[in-house]
Amino acid sequence: MATREDIEHYLIQTGHPHETIENNMWIVRDAASIVIAYEPPLVIFRVERPEPEATFYTVQRGDTLSKTAREHYGNASKYPVIFEANQPMLREPDKIYPGQKLRIPPLEP
């Protein structure tokens, strides 16, 4: 059975962001889940986070990937995320056409 010291050592070694709620309770968050550990005795709860879903956007006349990234992510420089998600349909980031349906993936945290 893991001890409190084992858990603290693991959290420090792995660099997992965590919060100590009390002397005997920790919350560890990562991209896929939230883990709550409590002792004594040691009890661990894992809550899986659902995967964010992609959205879809139909290209309009005058659109660019930068403009689309700014509208969906708030940052035009994130256009490579959209470009990568739509290959092989898109061969060059500056060549999109009205009527194309683009997959807009969620940004990684």
Secondary structure as GFF3:
##gff-version 3
##sequence-region A 1 109
A	DSSP	alpha_helix	4	14	.	.	.	ID=ss1
A	DSSP	beta_strand	18	22	.	.	.	ID=ss2
A	DSSP	beta_strand	25	29	.	.	.	ID=ss3
A	DSSP	beta_strand	33	38	.	.	.	ID=ss4
A	DSSP	beta_strand	43	48	.	.	.	ID=ss5
A	DSSP	beta_strand	55	58	.	.	.	ID=ss6
A	DSSP	alpha_helix	65	73	.	.	.	ID=ss7
A	DSSP	three_ten_helix	76	78	.	.	.	ID=ss8
A	DSSP	alpha_helix	79	85	.	.	.	ID=ss9
A	DSSP	beta_strand	101	104	.	.	.	ID=ss10
###
